[in-house]
Amino acid sequence: MPTHLEQLDDELAATLRHNATELRGHALEVILPETCSPSWYEAFFAEHGIAGSVRLVAAHYFGSPAAVNKMGTDPAFYRLYRDYEYMLICHLDAWIFQDRLAFWMDAGYDFIGAPLFLPPCGRTHFLQRMAPFGGNGGLSLRRVDSCFRVLETFKPGVSLRRIGQALWFLARNRRWGFIRILFWLLRELARDWRGTCQKYNIYEDVFFTVIAPLCGNRIAIPDSKTALTFACEVNYALLQKEVLRLAPPLGIHGYDKYVDADYLGYVRGFFSRKAQCYDSEPALTKPLVSVVMIVKNLITSGRAETFDQAINSVLSQTYERVEIVLLDGASTDGTFAMLQERYGHAGNIAFHCKADRSVWEGMKNGVDFATGDLISVMNSDDYFRTPYALALLVQKMTATNADMAFGETGLVTDKGTVPFSTHLPSVLYCFGVVHQATLIKRSVIHTIDPFTRGHITAENLLFVAILMGGFQVVSVPETVVHYRVGGLSTELYGGKNAEKTAQDYVRYMKTLTTIGHYLQDEEIRLLHGFSGLRQVGPVRFTRMILKVGDRRLRSLLLAGLWSILSLHGKQYVKLIVLMLIKKTKKLFVKTS
């Protein structure tokens, strides 16, 4: 970990401590210029129980990019580490997600770092701008002897294969000026390679992963698609959401420069919790199901009778391994005592009472109290339609080793029960799945942690995170739940809260998906509840979705759009006709 800082601020100190903890199985060394005192780092290591040391090196290795490049291309620097097979250069603006160094050392590369990208140009997809080879050095694994050998024996020449890759990459991106620069650079390197590198301050990582391969020197480097699973830098958020999904790289470099602070906070917590809760979970065979039921003031709200129907629908389930987590949010009307009196005889009900400030805090508390492998949340005025509901969901999940299962829902209205248009991709529009009809691994809920982030539609955030993260989801094509319309959710999401709900939706969609890279906030808002179909019309709404460059996200959005159009086809055909008539009238008036 090279740095010129004699003492770190709180943020960098926290990063150092985190990275040292993740990489605790390896020798850790902070490299400082000889003009600095090592005392702060030595005290820091001792305070936190870190087996680290400090190495003082020549001061001319620090102070400017040129000086750092000199350190990275000086054979004397690599000679200091000839006792080691590999070194990991890990700058203090890098963040380690997981220690997979043994895997990457076994892969046998001489140098591996985050892939390089051309600057944005027009609407070119970011993956098209990813160079076929070349790696960043701020978080890079280097074989010490190989780097030493390249520096000692470098010979300017040409590699037709690498030059062909570079030419095709630049031509595909229409960077004709870069092609001229490439041939000019090869000519200059042939004349005086070391002087050219110094004159134009060619970065040491570019020297090893671009210049050396182009000039035909023997160095084993990965292609960019492999390298991005080791480390990311530019476009990290897009790579994680669109390519890597549930699998983080070993680490990221330049997190303070290239990663939005909100997303960085989310992804750090997500992968930390995933490692603790999800990754080590064995396959489920006969899982325990926890049905969480959150109640509050049932007596004064007049929901005692509907709750009887709800809890009896759970008690009558044929699946054997069920616990009911009955959590009262500190009712003031005697609800908790009433529930204990009515249902205290049931051996599989665990009674809890804990105050909460919102329905989502109540759900968080309920999940924390639950001991089951799988979680179902049943509201006080909804109920399972069939005694086989949980058995069907569990059977499908265990057969496929899924992370979530969902079934169909019937909406209970004043005019009777009507089917709800259940459709998983429609959760991207805050529509499509009712949480009462789902069964989700407790480890998945803990990993995503949807109920503590202050979101209004927290259950939909959970579904979007599951869908876009790449968790395994299965469906049961049978109505498993009846859902009464007009309950708490209507008050929570609609009416005076409708605008806040839409704003909140935009916020978490930008965190969980790549949508913010392709659409403006106002356009994303039109996706919420399919509101854009009426506001801008089906044609413009579809054209807006087609602007999304993430193929998977675009196909899911189109699937949701097709689902709602199929459901209300006549209505939207009529809308299109009316809009065409309106445009025709305007054109006629203008022509006249």
Secondary structure, 3 states (H helix, E strand, C coil): CECCCCCCCHHHHHHHHHHHHHCCCCCEEEEEECCCCCHHHHHHHHHHCCCEEEEEECHHHCCCHHHHHHHHCCHHHHHCCCCCCEEEEECCCEEECCCCHHHHHHHCCCEECCEEECCCCCCCCHHHHEEEEEECCCEEEEEHHHHHHHHHHCCCCCCHHHHHHHHHHHHHCCCHHHHHHHHHHHHHHHHCHHHHHHHCCCCHHHHHHHHHHHCCCCCCCCCHHHHCCCEECCCHHHHHHHHHCCCCCCEEECHHHHCCHHHHHHHHHHHHHHHHHHCCCCCCCCCCEEEEEEECCHHHHCCHHHHHHHHHHHHCCCCCCEEEEEEECCCCCCHHHHHHHHHCCCCCEEEEECCCCCHHHHHHHHHHHCCCCEEEECCCCCEECCCCHHHHHHHHHHHHCCCEEEEEEEEEECCEEEECCCCHHHHHHCCCCCHHHEEEEHHHHHHHCHHHCCCCCHHHHHHHHHHHHCCCEEEEEEEEEEEECCCHHHHHHCHHHHHHHHHHHHHHHHHHCCHHHHCCHHHHHHHHHHCHHHHCCHHHHHHHHHCCCCHHHHHHHHHHHHHHHHHCHHHHHHHHHHHHHHHHHHHHHHHC
